[in-house]
Amino acid sequence: MSGHRRTALITGASAGIGATFARFLAAQGYDLVLVARRVERLNELAKELNQQFGIKSYVFAADLTDKQAPTAIMAFVKEQGVVIDMLINNAGLSGKTAFADTPWQDLANEIQLMITAVTELAYRVIPDMKQQGWGRIINLSSLAAFSPPGASLLYTGIKSYVLNISESLDMELKSYGIHVTALCPGFTHSEFHDVMGTRDAANHLPAILWQQPEAVVKEGYEAVMKGKPVCVPGVVNKVIASSMRPIPESARYFLGKTFNPFKN
């Protein structure tokens, strides 16, 4: 990277794909704004990266299920005198119970975290990117965005939204030098399944379906730099994604009901 050092804002940066993005971008010479709930983990990561790569890491603890979080994050960024050149919208979660059996606040938090906050942070960084004539946004979608709707799975709908909005924004912003990519990984080795309580089920999946987060991050970064609006990392995932669309409506409903994880 030549010229001034660019700055990347990463949400969900304390572990998994987010922390892997932090290490990857630090190695590329990016300064970082690291956002997550676990400030101790962020401070440890920031210290590690500052020492190893000689970059600056700014730490901001935030819970993106809080409606005020995006505003607070951008206020912090402004206080540091930093302009965001790259946004990695990575923070996420997945519900553990059927839609109708889940408390509304839990569903609202899921929507706030993975739809509203993702959209608002993109909205708030775009003006500076347009002014500079350069910007990169990676929104974490999922291979699930290509799958048939699953009964009770709000997650599938959310990730489909992230995929679609990323493509729409890329169309709108490409002429300003801004690339937007929906990164759609499949099963990735990270803490996500531990946090969501799905580790036992995940461990029964064939090894061929799994990727390391480093491979996901590298392919996602290369895609956004090349201006590709959708990135499905890994050969196996590409095959799966291409085979799932289009699927007839009758087949979608059969699959959605047959493989519903919440059915009795």
C-alpha positions as CSV (number, residue, x, y, z in Angstrom):
1,M,0.0,0.0,0.0
2,S,1.5,3.3,-1.0
3,G,0.8,6.8,0.2
4,H,-1.1,7.4,3.4
5,R,-2.0,4.5,5.6
6,R,-5.6,3.5,5.2
7,T,-7.9,2.7,8.2
8,A,-10.3,-0.3,8.4
9,L,-13.2,-0.5,10.8
10,I,-14.0,-4.1,11.9
11,T,-17.1,-5.1,13.9
12,G,-17.1,-8.4,15.9
13,A,-13.3,-8.0,15.9
14,S,-12.6,-9.9,19.2
15,A,-12.6,-13.4,17.7
16,G,-13.2,-15.6,14.7
17,I,-13.4,-14.1,11.2
18,G,-13.3,-10.5,12.7
19,A,-10.0,-11.1,14.5
20,T,-8.6,-12.8,11.4
21,F,-9.5,-9.8,9.3
22,A,-7.7,-7.6,11.8
23,R,-4.5,-9.7,11.6
24,F,-4.7,-9.9,7.8
25,L,-5.3,-6.1,7.3
26,A,-2.7,-5.2,9.9
27,A,-0.2,-7.2,7.8
28,Q,-1.3,-5.2,4.8
29,G,-0.4,-2.0,6.7
30,Y,-3.9,-0.9,7.6
31,D,-4.6,1.0,10.8
32,L,-7.6,-0.5,12.6
33,V,-10.7,0.5,14.5
34,L,-11.6,-2.6,16.4
35,V,-15.2,-2.9,17.7
36,A,-16.8,-5.7,19.8
37,R,-18.4,-6.2,23.2
38,R,-15.3,-7.9,24.9
39,V,-13.0,-4.9,25.4
40,E,-10.3,-7.1,27.1
41,R,-10.0,-9.3,24.0
42,L,-9.9,-6.2,21.8
43,N,-7.1,-4.6,23.9
44,E,-5.0,-7.8,23.7
45,L,-5.5,-8.0,20.0
46,A,-4.7,-4.3,19.5
47,K,-1.5,-4.6,21.5
48,E,-0.4,-7.7,19.6
49,L,-1.0,-6.0,16.2
50,N,0.6,-2.7,17.1
51,Q,3.8,-4.5,18.3
52,Q,3.9,-6.9,15.4
53,F,3.1,-4.6,12.5
54,G,3.7,-1.1,13.8
55,I,0.2,0.0,13.0
56,K,-2.3,2.0,15.1
57,S,-5.3,0.1,16.6
58,Y,-8.2,2.0,18.1
59,V,-10.4,0.0,20.5
60,F,-14.1,0.8,21.0
61,A,-16.4,-1.5,23.1
62,A,-19.9,-1.6,21.7
63,D,-22.9,-3.9,21.6
64,L,-24.4,-3.5,18.2
65,T,-27.8,-4.8,19.4
66,D,-28.0,-1.3,20.9
67,K,-29.6,1.1,18.5
68,Q,-27.2,3.9,19.5
69,A,-24.1,1.9,18.8
70,P,-23.4,2.9,15.2
71,T,-23.7,6.6,16.1
72,A,-21.4,6.1,19.1
73,I,-18.8,4.2,17.0
74,M,-18.7,7.0,14.3
75,A,-18.5,9.7,17.0
76,F,-15.5,7.8,18.4
77,V,-13.9,7.6,15.0
78,K,-14.3,11.3,14.5
79,E,-12.8,12.0,17.9
80,Q,-9.7,10.1,16.8
81,G,-9.4,12.2,13.6
82,V,-9.7,9.0,11.6
83,V,-11.4,8.5,8.2
84,I,-12.7,5.0,7.5
85,D,-11.4,3.6,4.2
86,M,-12.6,0.0,4.6
87,L,-15.6,-1.3,6.6
88,I,-15.8,-4.9,7.6
89,N,-19.4,-5.6,8.8
90,N,-18.7,-8.9,10.6
91,A,-20.6,-9.0,13.9
92,G,-23.3,-11.6,14.0
93,L,-25.2,-14.2,15.9
94,S,-27.9,-16.9,15.2
95,G,-31.0,-17.7,17.0
96,K,-31.3,-21.0,18.9
97,T,-35.1,-21.5,19.0
98,A,-38.0,-21.4,16.7
99,F,-39.3,-18.0,15.6
100,A,-42.6,-18.2,17.4
101,D,-41.0,-19.5,20.6
102,T,-38.4,-16.8,20.8
103,P,-38.9,-13.6,22.9
104,W,-39.4,-10.6,20.7
105,Q,-36.5,-8.8,22.2
106,D,-34.1,-11.6,21.1
107,L,-35.5,-11.4,17.5
108,A,-35.2,-7.6,17.6
109,N,-31.6,-7.8,18.7
110,E,-30.8,-10.2,15.8
111,I,-32.3,-7.8,13.3
112,Q,-30.7,-4.8,14.9
113,L,-27.2,-6.4,14.9
114,M,-27.2,-8.0,11.4
115,I,-29.5,-5.7,9.4
116,T,-29.9,-2.3,10.9
117,A,-26.4,-1.8,12.2
118,V,-24.8,-3.3,9.1
119,T,-26.9,-0.9,6.9
120,E,-26.3,2.2,9.1
121,L,-22.6,1.7,9.4
122,A,-22.3,1.5,5.6
123,Y,-24.5,4.6,5.3
124,R,-22.3,6.5,7.7
125,V,-18.9,5.7,6.1
126,I,-19.9,6.2,2.5
127,P,-19.8,10.0,2.4
128,D,-16.1,10.1,3.3
129,M,-15.4,7.3,0.8
130,K,-17.2,9.2,-1.9
131,Q,-15.2,12.3,-1.1
132,Q,-11.9,10.4,-1.3
133,G,-12.9,8.5,-4.4
134,W,-11.9,5.3,-2.8
135,G,-13.6,2.8,-0.4
136,R,-14.1,-0.8,0.4
137,I,-17.0,-2.5,2.3
138,I,-17.3,-6.2,3.1
139,N,-20.6,-7.3,4.6
140,L,-20.6,-10.8,6.1
141,S,-23.4,-12.7,4.5
142,S,-23.4,-16.5,4.4
143,L,-23.8,-19.5,2.2
144,A,-27.2,-19.7,3.9
145,A,-28.2,-16.7,1.7
146,F,-28.4,-19.0,-1.3
147,S,-30.2,-21.8,0.5
148,P,-33.9,-22.5,0.4
149,P,-35.8,-20.8,3.2
150,G,-35.8,-22.9,6.4
151,A,-38.7,-23.0,8.7
152,S,-38.1,-20.8,11.7
153,L,-34.7,-19.6,10.4
154,L,-34.7,-15.8,10.6
155,Y,-30.9,-16.1,10.0
156,T,-31.4,-17.2,6.4
157,G,-33.6,-14.2,5.6
158,I,-31.2,-11.8,7.3
159,K,-28.2,-13.1,5.3
160,S,-30.2,-12.9,2.1
161,Y,-30.8,-9.2,2.9
162,V,-27.1,-8.7,3.4
163,L,-26.3,-10.3,0.1
164,N,-28.9,-8.2,-1.8
165,I,-28.1,-4.9,-0.2
166,S,-24.4,-5.4,-0.8
167,E,-25.0,-6.0,-4.5
168,S,-27.3,-3.0,-4.7
169,L,-24.8,-0.7,-3.0
170,D,-22.0,-1.9,-5.2
171,M,-24.1,-1.0,-8.3
172,E,-24.7,2.4,-6.9
173,L,-21.2,3.2,-5.6
174,K,-18.9,1.6,-8.1
175,S,-18.6,4.8,-10.2
176,Y,-17.3,6.6,-7.0
177,G,-14.4,4.2,-6.6
178,I,-16.2,2.3,-3.9
179,H,-16.5,-1.5,-4.0
180,V,-19.0,-3.4,-1.9
181,T,-18.8,-7.2,-1.5
182,A,-21.0,-9.7,0.3
183,L,-18.7,-12.4,1.7
184,C,-20.7,-15.6,1.9
185,P,-18.7,-18.3,3.8
186,G,-20.0,-21.7,4.6
187,F,-18.9,-23.6,7.7
188,T,-15.8,-21.9,9.1
189,H,-13.6,-22.9,12.1
190,S,-14.3,-20.2,14.7
191,E,-15.8,-19.5,18.1
192,F,-19.2,-18.8,16.5
193,H,-20.5,-22.4,17.1
194,D,-19.3,-22.3,20.7
195,V,-21.1,-19.0,21.4
196,M,-24.3,-20.2,19.7
197,G,-24.2,-23.6,21.4
198,T,-24.1,-25.5,18.2
199,R,-20.6,-27.0,18.5
200,D,-21.8,-30.7,18.9
201,A,-23.9,-30.5,15.8
202,A,-21.2,-28.8,13.8
203,N,-18.6,-31.4,14.8
204,H,-20.7,-34.1,13.0
205,L,-20.4,-32.3,9.6
206,P,-17.9,-33.7,7.1
207,A,-14.4,-32.2,7.1
208,I,-14.7,-31.2,3.4
209,L,-17.4,-28.6,4.3
210,W,-15.1,-26.7,6.6
211,Q,-12.7,-23.8,5.9
212,Q,-10.2,-22.0,8.0
213,P,-11.0,-18.3,8.7
214,E,-7.7,-17.3,7.1
215,A,-8.8,-18.7,3.7
216,V,-12.2,-17.0,4.0
217,V,-10.6,-13.6,4.8
218,K,-8.0,-13.8,2.1
219,E,-10.6,-14.6,-0.6
220,G,-13.0,-12.0,0.7
221,Y,-10.3,-9.3,0.6
222,E,-9.2,-10.2,-2.9
223,A,-12.8,-10.1,-4.1
224,V,-13.5,-6.6,-2.7
225,M,-10.2,-5.2,-4.1
226,K,-11.1,-6.6,-7.5
227,G,-14.6,-5.2,-7.3
228,K,-16.5,-8.5,-7.1
229,P,-19.9,-7.9,-5.4
230,V,-20.3,-11.5,-4.2
231,C,-17.7,-13.8,-2.8
232,V,-18.4,-17.4,-2.0
233,P,-15.1,-18.7,-0.7
234,G,-13.9,-22.2,-1.3
235,V,-14.6,-24.6,-4.2
236,V,-17.0,-26.8,-2.3
237,N,-19.1,-23.7,-1.2
238,K,-19.2,-22.4,-4.8
239,V,-20.5,-25.7,-6.0
240,I,-23.2,-25.8,-3.2
241,A,-24.2,-22.2,-3.9
242,S,-24.6,-22.7,-7.6
243,S,-26.6,-25.9,-7.1
244,M,-29.1,-24.2,-4.7
245,R,-30.5,-21.5,-7.1
246,P,-32.9,-21.7,-8.6
247,I,-34.9,-24.3,-6.8
248,P,-38.6,-24.8,-7.5
249,E,-40.9,-23.5,-4.9
250,S,-42.3,-27.0,-4.0
251,A,-38.8,-28.3,-3.5
252,R,-37.9,-25.3,-1.3
253,Y,-40.8,-25.9,1.0
254,F,-40.0,-29.6,1.2
255,L,-36.4,-28.9,2.1
256,G,-37.3,-26.1,4.5
257,K,-39.7,-28.4,6.4
258,T,-37.7,-31.6,6.2
259,F,-34.5,-30.0,7.6
260,N,-36.1,-27.7,10.1
261,P,-33.9,-27.8,13.2
262,F,-36.7,-26.6,15.5
263,K,-39.4,-29.2,14.5
264,N,-40.7,-31.5,17.2
